[in-house]
């Protein structure tokens, strides 16, 4: 099963690189509630690792996941603990 199952998180691209390539190079884990809020308010989202970026870009298939986000996500209790 190749699809990642994230109960309360989603992957979002790191949009902080401005190298001219419009494709984000890394995914970050972001809470879905944050993404929904950002979609409404148009503000920045905060990834698990603390990275902030606008939710305006689509994830690029095959991009690596932010190692910090991955580490934090894997340390979270199953089900979100809420
Ligand atoms: Zn991250």
PDB file of the backbone (N, CA, C, O) and the ligand in Angstrom, with CONECT records:
HET     ZN  A 101       1
ATOM      1  N   UNK A   1       0.860  -1.204   0.000  1.00  0.00           N
ATOM      2  CA  UNK A   1       0.000   0.000   0.000  1.00  0.00           C
ATOM      3  C   UNK A   1       0.884   1.238   0.000  1.00  0.00           C
ATOM      4  O   UNK A   1       1.614   1.495   0.958  1.00  0.00           O
ATOM      5  N   UNK A   2       0.813   1.979  -1.050  1.00  0.00           N
ATOM      6  CA  UNK A   2       1.717   3.105  -1.223  1.00  0.00           C
ATOM      7  C   UNK A   2       1.162   4.395  -0.635  1.00  0.00           C
ATOM      8  O   UNK A   2       1.900   5.354  -0.406  1.00  0.00           O
ATOM      9  N   UNK A   3      -0.135   4.407  -0.395  1.00  0.00           N
ATOM     10  CA  UNK A   3      -0.744   5.631   0.102  1.00  0.00           C
ATOM     11  C   UNK A   3      -0.489   5.810   1.591  1.00  0.00           C
ATOM     12  O   UNK A   3      -0.676   4.881   2.376  1.00  0.00           O
ATOM     13  N   UNK A   4      -0.066   6.994   1.971  1.00  0.00           N
ATOM     14  CA  UNK A   4       0.160   7.273   3.374  1.00  0.00           C
ATOM     15  C   UNK A   4      -1.173   7.537   4.059  1.00  0.00           C
ATOM     16  O   UNK A   4      -2.014   8.274   3.545  1.00  0.00           O
ATOM     17  N   UNK A   5      -1.355   6.929   5.219  1.00  0.00           N
ATOM     18  CA  UNK A   5      -2.574   7.145   5.985  1.00  0.00           C
ATOM     19  C   UNK A   5      -2.259   8.063   7.147  1.00  0.00           C
ATOM     20  O   UNK A   5      -1.558   7.685   8.086  1.00  0.00           O
ATOM     21  N   UNK A   6      -2.776   9.252   7.070  1.00  0.00           N
ATOM     22  CA  UNK A   6      -2.492  10.246   8.102  1.00  0.00           C
ATOM     23  C   UNK A   6      -3.808  10.696   8.720  1.00  0.00           C
ATOM     24  O   UNK A   6      -4.547  11.461   8.100  1.00  0.00           O
ATOM     25  N   UNK A   7      -4.111  10.239   9.922  1.00  0.00           N
ATOM     26  CA  UNK A   7      -5.416  10.499  10.529  1.00  0.00           C
ATOM     27  C   UNK A   7      -5.758  11.973  10.627  1.00  0.00           C
ATOM     28  O   UNK A   7      -6.886  12.361  10.322  1.00  0.00           O
ATOM     29  N   UNK A   8      -4.837  12.783  11.034  1.00  0.00           N
ATOM     30  CA  UNK A   8      -5.181  14.191  11.238  1.00  0.00           C
ATOM     31  C   UNK A   8      -4.166  15.122  10.588  1.00  0.00           C
ATOM     32  O   UNK A   8      -4.059  16.297  10.941  1.00  0.00           O
ATOM     33  N   UNK A   9      -3.434  14.579   9.643  1.00  0.00           N
ATOM     34  CA  UNK A   9      -2.418  15.389   9.003  1.00  0.00           C
ATOM     35  C   UNK A   9      -2.460  15.170   7.502  1.00  0.00           C
ATOM     36  O   UNK A   9      -3.093  14.238   7.006  1.00  0.00           O
ATOM     37  N   UNK A  10      -1.788  16.031   6.811  1.00  0.00           N
ATOM     38  CA  UNK A  10      -1.712  15.897   5.369  1.00  0.00           C
ATOM     39  C   UNK A  10      -0.339  16.402   4.951  1.00  0.00           C
ATOM     40  O   UNK A  10       0.335  17.109   5.699  1.00  0.00           O
ATOM     41  N   UNK A  11       0.052  16.033   3.767  1.00  0.00           N
ATOM     42  CA  UNK A  11       1.330  16.527   3.285  1.00  0.00           C
ATOM     43  C   UNK A  11       1.115  17.767   2.438  1.00  0.00           C
ATOM     44  O   UNK A  11       0.200  17.842   1.619  1.00  0.00           O
ATOM     45  N   UNK A  12       1.979  18.723   2.660  1.00  0.00           N
ATOM     46  CA  UNK A  12       1.910  19.959   1.891  1.00  0.00           C
ATOM     47  C   UNK A  12       3.319  20.337   1.464  1.00  0.00           C
ATOM     48  O   UNK A  12       4.288  20.031   2.158  1.00  0.00           O
ATOM     49  N   UNK A  13       3.429  20.981   0.358  1.00  0.00           N
ATOM     50  CA  UNK A  13       4.770  21.304  -0.141  1.00  0.00           C
ATOM     51  C   UNK A  13       5.437  22.439   0.606  1.00  0.00           C
ATOM     52  O   UNK A  13       4.779  23.325   1.153  1.00  0.00           O
ATOM     53  N   UNK A  14       6.735  22.394   0.616  1.00  0.00           N
ATOM     54  CA  UNK A  14       7.513  23.504   1.127  1.00  0.00           C
ATOM     55  C   UNK A  14       7.627  24.535   0.020  1.00  0.00           C
ATOM     56  O   UNK A  14       8.280  24.302  -0.997  1.00  0.00           O
ATOM     57  N   UNK A  15       6.996  25.659   0.223  1.00  0.00           N
ATOM     58  CA  UNK A  15       6.948  26.654  -0.840  1.00  0.00           C
ATOM     59  C   UNK A  15       7.963  27.762  -0.611  1.00  0.00           C
ATOM     60  O   UNK A  15       7.876  28.837  -1.204  1.00  0.00           O
ATOM     61  N   UNK A  16       8.914  27.485   0.246  1.00  0.00           N
ATOM     62  CA  UNK A  16       9.858  28.539   0.610  1.00  0.00           C
ATOM     63  C   UNK A  16      11.031  28.652  -0.363  1.00  0.00           C
ATOM     64  O   UNK A  16      11.760  29.643  -0.351  1.00  0.00           O
ATOM     65  N   UNK A  17      11.208  27.639  -1.199  1.00  0.00           N
ATOM     66  CA  UNK A  17      12.311  27.725  -2.159  1.00  0.00           C
ATOM     67  C   UNK A  17      11.929  28.608  -3.335  1.00  0.00           C
ATOM     68  O   UNK A  17      10.841  28.479  -3.896  1.00  0.00           O
ATOM     69  N   UNK A  18      12.808  29.481  -3.692  1.00  0.00           N
ATOM     70  CA  UNK A  18      12.515  30.408  -4.780  1.00  0.00           C
ATOM     71  C   UNK A  18      13.622  30.344  -5.824  1.00  0.00           C
ATOM     72  O   UNK A  18      14.203  31.359  -6.208  1.00  0.00           O
ATOM     73  N   UNK A  19      13.890  29.155  -6.258  1.00  0.00           N
ATOM     74  CA  UNK A  19      15.004  28.947  -7.180  1.00  0.00           C
ATOM     75  C   UNK A  19      14.586  29.095  -8.630  1.00  0.00           C
ATOM     76  O   UNK A  19      15.391  28.892  -9.539  1.00  0.00           O
ATOM     77  N   UNK A  20      13.321  29.450  -8.845  1.00  0.00           N
ATOM     78  CA  UNK A  20      12.834  29.563 -10.215  1.00  0.00           C
ATOM     79  C   UNK A  20      12.053  28.335 -10.642  1.00  0.00           C
ATOM     80  O   UNK A  20      11.210  28.402 -11.536  1.00  0.00           O
ATOM     81  N   UNK A  21      12.338  27.213  -9.995  1.00  0.00           N
ATOM     82  CA  UNK A  21      11.542  26.010 -10.230  1.00  0.00           C
ATOM     83  C   UNK A  21      10.271  26.134  -9.400  1.00  0.00           C
ATOM     84  O   UNK A  21      10.335  26.254  -8.177  1.00  0.00           O
ATOM     85  N   UNK A  22       9.137  26.105 -10.050  1.00  0.00           N
ATOM     86  CA  UNK A  22       7.891  26.356  -9.341  1.00  0.00           C
ATOM     87  C   UNK A  22       7.416  25.132  -8.562  1.00  0.00           C
ATOM     88  O   UNK A  22       6.436  25.204  -7.821  1.00  0.00           O
ATOM     89  N   UNK A  23       8.104  24.029  -8.728  1.00  0.00           N
ATOM     90  CA  UNK A  23       7.701  22.812  -8.033  1.00  0.00           C
ATOM     91  C   UNK A  23       8.363  22.732  -6.663  1.00  0.00           C
ATOM     92  O   UNK A  23       9.587  22.793  -6.555  1.00  0.00           O
ATOM     93  N   UNK A  24       7.550  22.596  -5.620  1.00  0.00           N
ATOM     94  CA  UNK A  24       8.108  22.431  -4.277  1.00  0.00           C
ATOM     95  C   UNK A  24       8.968  21.178  -4.216  1.00  0.00           C
ATOM     96  O   UNK A  24       8.721  20.211  -4.937  1.00  0.00           O
ATOM     97  N   UNK A  25       9.977  21.200  -3.353  1.00  0.00           N
ATOM     98  CA  UNK A  25      10.902  20.072  -3.324  1.00  0.00           C
ATOM     99  C   UNK A  25      10.690  19.145  -2.134  1.00  0.00           C
ATOM    100  O   UNK A  25      11.260  18.055  -2.083  1.00  0.00           O
ATOM    101  N   UNK A  26       9.877  19.571  -1.186  1.00  0.00           N
ATOM    102  CA  UNK A  26       9.634  18.724  -0.020  1.00  0.00           C
ATOM    103  C   UNK A  26       8.200  18.838   0.456  1.00  0.00           C
ATOM    104  O   UNK A  26       7.558  19.882   0.340  1.00  0.00           O
ATOM    105  N   UNK A  27       7.718  17.719   0.999  1.00  0.00           N
ATOM    106  CA  UNK A  27       6.415  17.730   1.645  1.00  0.00           C
ATOM    107  C   UNK A  27       6.593  17.955   3.133  1.00  0.00           C
ATOM    108  O   UNK A  27       7.556  17.493   3.746  1.00  0.00           O
ATOM    109  N   UNK A  28       5.640  18.677   3.696  1.00  0.00           N
ATOM    110  CA  UNK A  28       5.606  18.808   5.154  1.00  0.00           C
ATOM    111  C   UNK A  28       4.277  18.269   5.646  1.00  0.00           C
ATOM    112  O   UNK A  28       3.268  18.334   4.943  1.00  0.00           O
ATOM    113  N   UNK A  29       4.284  17.741   6.847  1.00  0.00           N
ATOM    114  CA  UNK A  29       3.025  17.322   7.463  1.00  0.00           C
ATOM    115  C   UNK A  29       2.350  18.529   8.095  1.00  0.00           C
ATOM    116  O   UNK A  29       2.951  19.257   8.886  1.00  0.00           O
ATOM    117  N   UNK A  30       1.086  18.725   7.728  1.00  0.00           N
ATOM    118  CA  UNK A  30       0.303  19.835   8.263  1.00  0.00           C
ATOM    119  C   UNK A  30      -1.055  19.305   8.689  1.00  0.00           C
ATOM    120  O   UNK A  30      -1.665  18.492   7.994  1.00  0.00           O
ATOM    121  N   UNK A  31      -1.515  19.766   9.822  1.00  0.00           N
ATOM    122  CA  UNK A  31      -2.836  19.341  10.275  1.00  0.00           C
ATOM    123  C   UNK A  31      -3.901  19.796   9.294  1.00  0.00           C
ATOM    124  O   UNK A  31      -3.877  20.922   8.797  1.00  0.00           O
ATOM    125  N   UNK A  32      -4.842  18.889   9.026  1.00  0.00           N
ATOM    126  CA  UNK A  32      -5.891  19.207   8.053  1.00  0.00           C
ATOM    127  C   UNK A  32      -6.724  20.407   8.488  1.00  0.00           C
ATOM    128  O   UNK A  32      -7.189  21.180   7.650  1.00  0.00           O
ATOM    129  N   UNK A  33      -6.913  20.562   9.789  1.00  0.00           N
ATOM    130  CA  UNK A  33      -7.683  21.703  10.276  1.00  0.00           C
ATOM    131  C   UNK A  33      -6.982  23.006   9.927  1.00  0.00           C
ATOM    132  O   UNK A  33      -7.625  24.022   9.662  1.00  0.00           O
ATOM    133  N   UNK A  34      -5.646  22.963   9.931  1.00  0.00           N
ATOM    134  CA  UNK A  34      -4.868  24.152   9.578  1.00  0.00           C
ATOM    135  C   UNK A  34      -5.014  24.463   8.094  1.00  0.00           C
ATOM    136  O   UNK A  34      -5.111  25.623   7.693  1.00  0.00           O
ATOM    137  N   UNK A  35      -5.030  23.397   7.281  1.00  0.00           N
ATOM    138  CA  UNK A  35      -5.176  23.580   5.844  1.00  0.00           C
ATOM    139  C   UNK A  35      -6.539  24.182   5.529  1.00  0.00           C
ATOM    140  O   UNK A  35      -6.653  25.085   4.700  1.00  0.00           O
ATOM    141  N   UNK A  36      -7.581  23.669   6.203  1.00  0.00           N
ATOM    142  CA  UNK A  36      -8.930  24.179   5.980  1.00  0.00           C
ATOM    143  C   UNK A  36      -9.015  25.651   6.380  1.00  0.00           C
ATOM    144  O   UNK A  36      -9.626  26.467   5.690  1.00  0.00           O
ATOM    145  N   UNK A  37      -8.392  25.963   7.503  1.00  0.00           N
ATOM    146  CA  UNK A  37      -8.395  27.349   7.977  1.00  0.00           C
ATOM    147  C   UNK A  37      -7.684  28.252   6.983  1.00  0.00           C
ATOM    148  O   UNK A  37      -8.147  29.350   6.676  1.00  0.00           O
ATOM    149  N   UNK A  38      -6.564  27.777   6.492  1.00  0.00           N
ATOM    150  CA  UNK A  38      -5.789  28.567   5.540  1.00  0.00           C
ATOM    151  C   UNK A  38      -6.544  28.773   4.243  1.00  0.00           C
ATOM    152  O   UNK A  38      -6.464  29.836   3.627  1.00  0.00           O
ATOM    153  N   UNK A  39      -7.283  27.741   3.828  1.00  0.00           N
ATOM    154  CA  UNK A  39      -8.045  27.841   2.592  1.00  0.00           C
ATOM    155  C   UNK A  39      -9.116  28.925   2.697  1.00  0.00           C
ATOM    156  O   UNK A  39      -9.444  29.596   1.719  1.00  0.00           O
ATOM    157  N   UNK A  40      -9.651  29.080   3.912  1.00  0.00           N
ATOM    158  CA  UNK A  40     -10.692  30.083   4.136  1.00  0.00           C
ATOM    159  C   UNK A  40     -10.087  31.467   4.325  1.00  0.00           C
ATOM    160  O   UNK A  40     -10.539  32.443   3.726  1.00  0.00           O
ATOM    161  N   UNK A  41      -9.070  31.540   5.155  1.00  0.00           N
ATOM    162  CA  UNK A  41      -8.503  32.832   5.535  1.00  0.00           C
ATOM    163  C   UNK A  41      -7.355  33.266   4.631  1.00  0.00           C
ATOM    164  O   UNK A  41      -6.994  34.443   4.591  1.00  0.00           O
ATOM    165  N   UNK A  42      -6.789  32.313   3.913  1.00  0.00           N
ATOM    166  CA  UNK A  42      -5.677  32.633   3.032  1.00  0.00           C
ATOM    167  C   UNK A  42      -4.388  32.914   3.772  1.00  0.00           C
ATOM    168  O   UNK A  42      -3.498  33.589   3.254  1.00  0.00           O
ATOM    169  N   UNK A  43      -4.288  32.396   4.985  1.00  0.00           N
ATOM    170  CA  UNK A  43      -3.072  32.643   5.756  1.00  0.00           C
ATOM    171  C   UNK A  43      -2.081  31.492   5.601  1.00  0.00           C
ATOM    172  O   UNK A  43      -2.305  30.560   4.829  1.00  0.00           O
ATOM    173  N   UNK A  44      -0.999  31.576   6.339  1.00  0.00           N
ATOM    174  CA  UNK A  44       0.028  30.556   6.263  1.00  0.00           C
ATOM    175  C   UNK A  44      -0.355  29.351   7.129  1.00  0.00           C
ATOM    176  O   UNK A  44      -1.096  29.483   8.104  1.00  0.00           O
ATOM    177  N   UNK A  45       0.155  28.190   6.762  1.00  0.00           N
ATOM    178  CA  UNK A  45      -0.021  27.024   7.611  1.00  0.00           C
ATOM    179  C   UNK A  45       1.305  26.705   8.286  1.00  0.00           C
ATOM    180  O   UNK A  45       2.372  27.059   7.785  1.00  0.00           O
ATOM    181  N   UNK A  46       1.222  26.036   9.426  1.00  0.00           N
ATOM    182  CA  UNK A  46       2.415  25.654  10.167  1.00  0.00           C
ATOM    183  C   UNK A  46       2.557  24.135  10.124  1.00  0.00           C
ATOM    184  O   UNK A  46       1.669  23.403  10.561  1.00  0.00           O
ATOM    185  N   UNK A  47       3.668  23.683   9.601  1.00  0.00           N
ATOM    186  CA  UNK A  47       3.923  22.249   9.550  1.00  0.00           C
ATOM    187  C   UNK A  47       4.336  21.733  10.916  1.00  0.00           C
ATOM    188  O   UNK A  47       4.622  22.514  11.823  1.00  0.00           O
ATOM    189  N   UNK A  48       4.367  20.417  11.059  1.00  0.00           N
ATOM    190  CA  UNK A  48       4.761  19.809  12.331  1.00  0.00           C
ATOM    191  C   UNK A  48       6.152  20.256  12.757  1.00  0.00           C
ATOM    192  O   UNK A  48       6.429  20.391  13.948  1.00  0.00           O
ATOM    193  N   UNK A  49       7.024  20.486  11.782  1.00  0.00           N
ATOM    194  CA  UNK A  49       8.407  20.861  12.103  1.00  0.00           C
ATOM    195  C   UNK A  49       8.534  22.340  12.420  1.00  0.00           C
ATOM    196  O   UNK A  49       9.603  22.804  12.815  1.00  0.00           O
ATOM    197  N   UNK A  50       7.430  23.095  12.245  1.00  0.00           N
ATOM    198  CA  UNK A  50       7.469  24.510  12.552  1.00  0.00           C
ATOM    199  C   UNK A  50       7.603  25.375  11.312  1.00  0.00           C
ATOM    200  O   UNK A  50       7.534  26.601  11.398  1.00  0.00           O
ATOM    201  N   UNK A  51       7.794  24.751  10.167  1.00  0.00           N
ATOM    202  CA  UNK A  51       7.889  25.487   8.915  1.00  0.00           C
ATOM    203  C   UNK A  51       6.544  26.123   8.596  1.00  0.00           C
ATOM    204  O   UNK A  51       5.497  25.493   8.747  1.00  0.00           O
ATOM    205  N   UNK A  52       6.581  27.375   8.152  1.00  0.00           N
ATOM    206  CA  UNK A  52       5.343  28.038   7.753  1.00  0.00           C
ATOM    207  C   UNK A  52       5.398  28.361   6.278  1.00  0.00           C
ATOM    208  O   UNK A  52       6.437  28.766   5.755  1.00  0.00           O
ATOM    209  N   UNK A  53       4.274  28.180   5.611  1.00  0.00           N
ATOM    210  CA  UNK A  53       4.217  28.450   4.182  1.00  0.00           C
ATOM    211  C   UNK A  53       2.763  28.547   3.761  1.00  0.00           C
ATOM    212  O   UNK A  53       1.889  28.012   4.443  1.00  0.00           O
ATOM    213  N   UNK A  54       2.484  29.220   2.649  1.00  0.00           N
ATOM    214  CA  UNK A  54       1.113  29.352   2.171  1.00  0.00           C
ATOM    215  C   UNK A  54       0.645  28.075   1.487  1.00  0.00           C
ATOM    216  O   UNK A  54       1.432  27.369   0.856  1.00  0.00           O
ATOM    217  N   UNK A  55      -0.646  27.789   1.621  1.00  0.00           N
ATOM    218  CA  UNK A  55      -1.202  26.604   0.966  1.00  0.00           C
ATOM    219  C   UNK A  55      -1.676  27.003  -0.423  1.00  0.00           C
ATOM    220  O   UNK A  55      -2.874  27.111  -0.684  1.00  0.00           O
ATOM    221  N   UNK A  56      -0.735  27.214  -1.284  1.00  0.00           N
ATOM    222  CA  UNK A  56      -1.099  27.664  -2.623  1.00  0.00           C
ATOM    223  C   UNK A  56      -0.527  26.771  -3.710  1.00  0.00           C
ATOM    224  O   UNK A  56      -0.808  26.961  -4.894  1.00  0.00           O
ATOM    225  N   UNK A  57       0.268  25.809  -3.311  1.00  0.00           N
ATOM    226  CA  UNK A  57       0.897  24.953  -4.307  1.00  0.00           C
ATOM    227  C   UNK A  57       0.488  23.504  -4.117  1.00  0.00           C
ATOM    228  O   UNK A  57       0.185  23.068  -3.006  1.00  0.00           O
ATOM    229  N   UNK A  58       0.483  22.776  -5.200  1.00  0.00           N
ATOM    230  CA  UNK A  58       0.149  21.369  -5.124  1.00  0.00           C
ATOM    231  C   UNK A  58       1.412  20.551  -4.908  1.00  0.00           C
ATOM    232  O   UNK A  58       2.471  20.876  -5.446  1.00  0.00           O
ATOM    233  N   UNK A  59       1.298  19.498  -4.126  1.00  0.00           N
ATOM    234  CA  UNK A  59       2.452  18.629  -3.904  1.00  0.00           C
ATOM    235  C   UNK A  59       2.941  18.035  -5.213  1.00  0.00           C
ATOM    236  O   UNK A  59       2.151  17.706  -6.098  1.00  0.00           O
ATOM    237  N   UNK A  60       4.219  17.908  -5.317  1.00  0.00           N
ATOM    238  CA  UNK A  60       4.822  17.317  -6.501  1.00  0.00           C
ATOM    239  C   UNK A  60       5.020  15.823  -6.269  1.00  0.00           C
ATOM    240  O   UNK A  60       5.734  15.425  -5.348  1.00  0.00           O
ATOM    241  N   UNK A  61       4.396  15.001  -7.097  1.00  0.00           N
ATOM    242  CA  UNK A  61       4.522  13.552  -6.911  1.00  0.00           C
ATOM    243  C   UNK A  61       5.977  13.123  -6.870  1.00  0.00           C
ATOM    244  O   UNK A  61       6.782  13.538  -7.705  1.00  0.00           O
ATOM    245  N   UNK A  62       6.306  12.297  -5.902  1.00  0.00           N
ATOM    246  CA  UNK A  62       7.663  11.780  -5.803  1.00  0.00           C
ATOM    247  C   UNK A  62       8.578  12.639  -4.960  1.00  0.00           C
ATOM    248  O   UNK A  62       9.728  12.268  -4.724  1.00  0.00           O
ATOM    249  N   UNK A  63       8.084  13.798  -4.494  1.00  0.00           N
ATOM    250  CA  UNK A  63       8.919  14.638  -3.652  1.00  0.00           C
ATOM    251  C   UNK A  63       9.170  13.969  -2.303  1.00  0.00           C
ATOM    252  O   UNK A  63       8.300  13.259  -1.798  1.00  0.00           O
ATOM    253  N   UNK A  64      10.331  14.183  -1.722  1.00  0.00           N
ATOM    254  CA  UNK A  64      10.626  13.600  -0.415  1.00  0.00           C
ATOM    255  C   UNK A  64       9.835  14.297   0.679  1.00  0.00           C
ATOM    256  O   UNK A  64       9.449  15.458   0.546  1.00  0.00           O
ATOM    257  N   UNK A  65       9.601  13.567   1.762  1.00  0.00           N
ATOM    258  CA  UNK A  65       8.929  14.145   2.916  1.00  0.00           C
ATOM    259  C   UNK A  65       9.969  14.793   3.814  1.00  0.00           C
ATOM    260  O   UNK A  65      11.055  14.250   4.021  1.00  0.00           O
ATOM    261  N   UNK A  66       9.628  15.951   4.341  1.00  0.00           N
ATOM    262  CA  UNK A  66      10.502  16.649   5.271  1.00  0.00           C
ATOM    263  C   UNK A  66      10.897  15.712   6.413  1.00  0.00           C
ATOM    264  O   UNK A  66      10.023  15.211   7.120  1.00  0.00           O
ATOM    265  N   UNK A  67      12.188  15.466   6.606  1.00  0.00           N
ATOM    266  CA  UNK A  67      12.622  14.515   7.638  1.00  0.00           C
ATOM    267  C   UNK A  67      12.207  14.927   9.041  1.00  0.00           C
ATOM    268  O   UNK A  67      11.919  14.073   9.880  1.00  0.00           O
ATOM    269  N   UNK A  68      12.173  16.211   9.299  1.00  0.00           N
ATOM    270  CA  UNK A  68      11.761  16.682  10.623  1.00  0.00           C
ATOM    271  C   UNK A  68      10.283  16.397  10.858  1.00  0.00           C
ATOM    272  O   UNK A  68       9.894  15.922  11.925  1.00  0.00           O
ATOM    273  N   UNK A  69       9.461  16.693   9.847  1.00  0.00           N
ATOM    274  CA  UNK A  69       8.030  16.411   9.956  1.00  0.00           C
ATOM    275  C   UNK A  69       7.794  14.917  10.144  1.00  0.00           C
ATOM    276  O   UNK A  69       6.962  14.503  10.952  1.00  0.00           O
ATOM    277  N   UNK A  70       8.539  14.116   9.385  1.00  0.00           N
ATOM    278  CA  UNK A  70       8.370  12.674   9.429  1.00  0.00           C
ATOM    279  C   UNK A  70       8.707  12.146  10.819  1.00  0.00           C
ATOM    280  O   UNK A  70       8.011  11.288  11.361  1.00  0.00           O
ATOM    281  N   UNK A  71       9.781  12.674  11.380  1.00  0.00           N
ATOM    282  CA  UNK A  71      10.215  12.245  12.708  1.00  0.00           C
ATOM    283  C   UNK A  71       9.163  12.597  13.756  1.00  0.00           C
ATOM    284  O   UNK A  71       8.834  11.788  14.624  1.00  0.00           O
ATOM    285  N   UNK A  72       8.644  13.819  13.659  1.00  0.00           N
ATOM    286  CA  UNK A  72       7.639  14.274  14.617  1.00  0.00           C
ATOM    287  C   UNK A  72       6.356  13.481  14.456  1.00  0.00           C
ATOM    288  O   UNK A  72       5.742  13.059  15.436  1.00  0.00           O
ATOM    289  N   UNK A  73       5.959  13.284  13.204  1.00  0.00           N
ATOM    290  CA  UNK A  73       4.722  12.545  12.941  1.00  0.00           C
ATOM    291  C   UNK A  73       4.797  11.128  13.493  1.00  0.00           C
ATOM    292  O   UNK A  73       3.840  10.630  14.087  1.00  0.00           O
ATOM    293  N   UNK A  74       5.940  10.485  13.292  1.00  0.00           N
ATOM    294  CA  UNK A  74       6.109   9.106  13.739  1.00  0.00           C
ATOM    295  C   UNK A  74       6.157   9.002  15.268  1.00  0.00           C
ATOM    296  O   UNK A  74       5.946   7.927  15.828  1.00  0.00           O
ATOM    297  N   UNK A  75       6.435  10.119  15.930  1.00  0.00           N
ATOM    298  CA  UNK A  75       6.476  10.107  17.388  1.00  0.00           C
ATOM    299  C   UNK A  75       5.108  10.389  18.002  1.00  0.00           C
ATOM    300  O   UNK A  75       4.917  10.267  19.212  1.00  0.00           O
ATOM    301  N   UNK A  76       4.155  10.770  17.138  1.00  0.00           N
ATOM    302  CA  UNK A  76       2.815  11.049  17.635  1.00  0.00           C
ATOM    303  C   UNK A  76       2.082   9.751  17.949  1.00  0.00           C
ATOM    304  O   UNK A  76       2.311   8.733  17.295  1.00  0.00           O
ATOM    305  N   UNK A  77       1.209   9.781  18.937  1.00  0.00           N
ATOM    306  CA  UNK A  77       0.420   8.582  19.250  1.00  0.00           C
ATOM    307  C   UNK A  77      -0.579   8.297  18.141  1.00  0.00           C
ATOM    308  O   UNK A  77      -1.101   9.226  17.524  1.00  0.00           O
ATOM    309  N   UNK A  78      -0.852   7.024  17.879  1.00  0.00           N
ATOM    310  CA  UNK A  78      -1.821   6.663  16.843  1.00  0.00           C
ATOM    311  C   UNK A  78      -3.190   7.266  17.124  1.00  0.00           C
ATOM    312  O   UNK A  78      -3.665   7.240  18.259  1.00  0.00           O
ATOM    313  N   UNK A  79      -3.821   7.809  16.091  1.00  0.00           N
ATOM    314  CA  UNK A  79      -5.158   8.358  16.261  1.00  0.00           C
ATOM    315  C   UNK A  79      -5.143   9.822  16.645  1.00  0.00           C
ATOM    316  O   UNK A  79      -6.202  10.444  16.731  1.00  0.00           O
ATOM    317  N   UNK A  80      -3.986  10.380  16.877  1.00  0.00           N
ATOM    318  CA  UNK A  80      -3.894  11.802  17.160  1.00  0.00           C
ATOM    319  C   UNK A  80      -3.904  12.137  18.632  1.00  0.00           C
ATOM    320  O   UNK A  80      -3.429  13.202  19.025  1.00  0.00           O
ATOM    321  N   UNK A  81      -4.435  11.249  19.457  1.00  0.00           N
ATOM    322  CA  UNK A  81      -4.393  11.470  20.883  1.00  0.00           C
ATOM    323  C   UNK A  81      -5.315  12.564  21.371  1.00  0.00           C
ATOM    324  O   UNK A  81      -5.191  12.998  22.516  1.00  0.00           O
ATOM    325  N   UNK A  82      -6.221  13.018  20.554  1.00  0.00           N
ATOM    326  CA  UNK A  82      -7.138  14.055  20.973  1.00  0.00           C
ATOM    327  C   UNK A  82      -8.482  13.406  21.246  1.00  0.00           C
ATOM    328  O   UNK A  82      -9.434  14.092  21.619  1.00  0.00           O
TER     329      UNK A  82
HETATM  330 ZN    ZN A 101       8.612  19.877   7.780  1.00  0.00          ZN
END
